[in-house]
């Protein structure tokens, strides 16, 4: 599978969003099991976001390939306006479970990859919470799985720039504590392509999406970046 480049850095506004997300996550600490670690996708914007969050939480972020955004192959970096004219675009939006990006990854494969990675990270920190900094579509795929939603419906979930969602994993499986708590500075963006504790909670996962990027084209949770989020 082709590996995407590091991508654009956060814009100044994105860094502000990341700081607000960090403060929000810090405010949750009294209601969660102790934080055990913070993990991040290896792309620049998520690493920068995780660095800002980790600094406030006193944790050094660790990169995990399994938290990457959906690999778009030949479509990577193409403007949304150009992608929207492709005949496959309707499938991307309405039947993503049957779609594979040309030269890239299937949306279902992305969901399985991210879910498996999060479960492995959870197992490494029994009785603790972890923070995961990823991208809009991976986070939406995690939330859809926990909600029992078909993957074809996952684009109905909104994950805003630098938003925070929380999930718990227990004997009954994953459950959603809350979704898409976005910083006050978050601006709404167009939907991206596919690409308090619940009962039985063992160690909540707090997925956070990166703030706005420095340049822009195909965007989802990353905001105003010039490369796909």
C-alpha positions as CSV (number, residue, x, y, z in Angstrom):
1,X,0.0,0.0,0.0
2,X,1.4,3.5,-0.8
3,X,2.3,5.5,2.3
4,X,1.1,9.1,2.4
5,X,3.6,11.9,3.0
6,X,3.8,13.7,6.3
7,X,1.2,16.3,5.3
8,X,0.9,20.0,6.2
9,X,1.6,21.5,9.6
10,X,-1.0,23.1,11.8
11,X,-1.9,26.7,11.1
12,X,-1.8,29.3,13.9
13,X,-5.6,28.8,14.3
14,X,-5.0,25.0,14.4
15,X,-2.5,25.4,17.3
16,X,-5.1,27.5,19.2
17,X,-7.7,24.7,18.6
18,X,-5.2,22.1,19.9
19,X,-4.6,24.1,23.0
20,X,-8.3,24.4,23.7
21,X,-8.7,20.6,23.1
22,X,-5.8,20.0,25.5
23,X,-7.5,22.1,28.2
24,X,-10.8,20.2,27.7
25,X,-9.1,16.8,28.0
26,X,-7.3,18.0,31.1
27,X,-10.6,19.1,32.7
28,X,-11.9,15.5,32.3
29,X,-9.1,13.9,34.3
30,X,-11.0,13.9,37.6
31,X,-13.8,11.9,36.1
32,X,-11.7,9.3,34.4
33,X,-9.3,6.6,35.4
34,X,-5.7,7.8,35.5
35,X,-4.3,8.7,32.1
36,X,-1.8,6.1,31.0
37,X,-0.6,7.4,27.6
38,X,-1.2,9.5,24.6
39,X,-0.9,8.0,21.1
40,X,-0.9,9.7,17.7
41,X,-1.0,9.1,14.0
42,X,2.4,9.8,12.5
43,X,1.2,12.6,10.2
44,X,2.6,16.1,11.1
45,X,-0.7,17.7,12.0
46,X,-1.6,15.0,14.5
47,X,1.9,14.8,15.9
48,X,1.8,18.6,16.5
49,X,-1.7,18.3,18.1
50,X,-0.6,15.4,20.3
51,X,2.5,17.4,21.3
52,X,0.4,20.3,22.5
53,X,-2.0,18.0,24.3
54,X,0.8,15.9,25.8
55,X,2.6,19.0,27.1
56,X,-0.4,20.0,29.2
57,X,-1.1,16.5,30.4
58,X,2.5,15.7,31.2
59,X,2.7,12.8,28.7
60,X,5.1,12.2,25.8
61,X,3.1,11.1,22.7
62,X,3.9,7.8,21.0
63,X,3.3,7.4,17.2
64,X,1.3,4.4,15.9
65,X,1.0,3.7,12.2
66,X,-2.4,2.1,12.8
67,X,-3.9,5.5,13.7
68,X,-3.2,7.0,10.2
69,X,-6.0,8.4,8.1
70,X,-7.4,6.3,5.3
71,X,-4.8,5.8,2.6
72,X,-6.2,7.4,-0.5
73,X,-3.6,6.2,-2.9
74,X,-3.8,8.0,-6.3
75,X,-6.4,10.4,-4.9
76,X,-4.1,11.7,-2.1
77,X,-3.7,15.5,-2.2
78,X,-6.4,16.1,-4.9
79,X,-8.7,19.1,-4.4
80,X,-12.2,18.2,-3.1
81,X,-13.7,20.0,-6.1
82,X,-11.9,17.6,-8.4
83,X,-12.8,14.5,-6.4
84,X,-16.4,15.5,-6.3
85,X,-16.6,15.2,-10.1
86,X,-15.4,11.6,-10.2
87,X,-18.1,9.0,-10.9
88,X,-17.0,7.1,-7.8
89,X,-17.6,10.0,-5.5
90,X,-21.2,8.9,-4.8
91,X,-20.0,5.5,-3.6
92,X,-17.5,7.2,-1.4
93,X,-20.2,9.2,0.3
94,X,-23.1,6.8,0.4
95,X,-21.6,3.2,0.2
96,X,-18.1,3.6,1.6
97,X,-18.1,0.0,2.9
98,X,-17.8,-1.2,-0.8
99,X,-15.1,1.3,-1.8
100,X,-11.4,1.1,-2.2
101,X,-9.4,4.2,-3.1
102,X,-7.4,3.6,-6.3
103,X,-4.0,2.4,-5.3
104,X,-5.0,2.8,-1.7
105,X,-7.0,1.3,1.2
106,X,-10.6,0.2,1.6
107,X,-12.7,2.1,4.0
108,X,-13.6,-1.1,5.8
109,X,-9.9,-2.0,6.0
110,X,-9.3,1.4,7.6
111,X,-12.0,0.8,10.2
112,X,-10.6,-2.6,11.1
113,X,-7.0,-1.2,11.3
114,X,-7.9,1.6,13.6
115,X,-10.2,-0.4,15.8
116,X,-7.6,-3.2,16.2
117,X,-4.9,-0.6,17.0
118,X,-7.0,1.1,19.7
119,X,-7.9,-2.3,21.3
120,X,-4.3,-3.2,21.4
121,X,-3.4,0.1,23.0
122,X,-6.2,-0.3,25.6
123,X,-4.9,-3.8,26.5
124,X,-1.5,-2.3,27.2
125,X,-3.0,0.1,29.8
126,X,-5.5,-1.9,31.9
127,X,-7.5,0.3,34.3
128,X,-6.2,3.5,32.7
129,X,-7.4,6.0,30.2
130,X,-5.6,6.8,27.0
131,X,-5.7,9.7,24.6
132,X,-5.6,8.9,20.8
133,X,-5.0,11.7,18.3
134,X,-6.1,10.6,14.9
135,X,-8.2,12.0,11.9
136,X,-11.9,12.5,11.3
137,X,-12.7,9.4,9.3
138,X,-10.8,7.0,11.6
139,X,-12.5,8.6,14.6
140,X,-15.9,8.4,12.9
141,X,-15.3,4.8,12.1
142,X,-14.5,4.0,15.7
143,X,-17.6,5.8,16.9
144,X,-19.8,4.0,14.3
145,X,-18.5,0.7,15.4
146,X,-19.3,1.5,19.1
147,X,-22.8,2.7,18.1
148,X,-23.5,-0.4,16.1
149,X,-23.9,1.7,12.9
150,X,-23.3,0.3,9.5
151,X,-20.2,1.7,7.9
152,X,-22.2,3.1,5.1
153,X,-23.7,5.6,7.6
154,X,-20.5,6.7,9.3
155,X,-20.4,10.0,7.4
156,X,-23.5,11.0,9.4
157,X,-21.2,11.5,12.4
158,X,-19.6,14.9,12.7
159,X,-16.0,15.2,13.9
160,X,-14.9,18.8,14.0
161,X,-11.4,20.2,14.0
162,X,-9.7,19.5,17.3
163,X,-12.9,18.0,18.7
164,X,-12.8,15.5,21.6
165,X,-14.9,12.3,21.8
166,X,-14.8,9.7,24.5
167,X,-15.4,6.0,24.5
168,X,-15.2,3.2,27.0
169,X,-14.3,-0.4,26.5
170,X,-15.7,-3.0,28.9
171,X,-17.1,-6.5,29.1
172,X,-20.1,-5.5,27.0
173,X,-18.0,-4.0,24.3
174,X,-17.3,-0.4,23.4
175,X,-19.7,2.4,24.3
176,X,-19.8,6.1,23.5
177,X,-19.5,8.6,26.4
178,X,-19.7,11.7,24.3
179,X,-18.9,12.9,20.8
180,X,-17.5,15.9,19.0
181,X,-16.9,18.4,21.8
182,X,-15.3,21.0,19.7
183,X,-13.2,24.0,20.8
184,X,-14.9,27.4,20.6
185,X,-12.5,28.4,17.8
186,X,-13.5,25.4,15.6
187,X,-15.1,26.4,12.3
188,X,-17.4,24.1,10.4
189,X,-16.0,22.4,7.3
190,X,-17.3,20.2,4.5
191,X,-17.5,16.5,5.2
192,X,-14.3,14.6,4.5
193,X,-14.2,11.5,2.3
194,X,-13.6,8.0,3.6
195,X,-11.7,8.0,3.6
196,X,-18.2,11.0,32.6
197,X,-17.8,7.1,32.4
198,X,-20.2,4.6,31.0
199,X,-21.2,1.4,32.9
200,X,-18.6,-1.4,32.8
201,X,-15.9,1.2,31.8
202,X,-12.4,-0.2,32.2
203,X,-10.3,2.5,30.5
204,X,-11.9,5.2,28.4
205,X,-10.3,6.1,25.1
206,X,-10.4,9.8,24.3
207,X,-10.0,10.3,20.5
208,X,-9.1,13.8,19.5
209,X,-8.8,15.1,16.0
210,X,-6.1,17.6,14.9
211,X,-6.6,21.3,14.6
212,X,-6.7,23.2,11.4
213,X,-3.8,22.7,9.0
214,X,-1.6,25.4,7.5
215,X,-2.8,24.7,3.8
216,X,-5.9,23.3,2.3
217,X,-7.7,21.1,-0.2
218,X,-9.3,17.8,0.8
219,X,-10.4,18.2,4.4
220,X,-12.3,16.5,7.1
221,X,-11.4,16.9,10.7
222,X,-8.2,18.8,9.9
223,X,-10.0,22.0,9.0
224,X,-8.3,24.4,6.5
225,X,-5.4,22.3,5.3
226,X,-4.3,21.9,1.7
227,X,-4.0,18.2,2.0
228,X,-6.5,15.5,2.8
229,X,-7.2,15.0,6.5
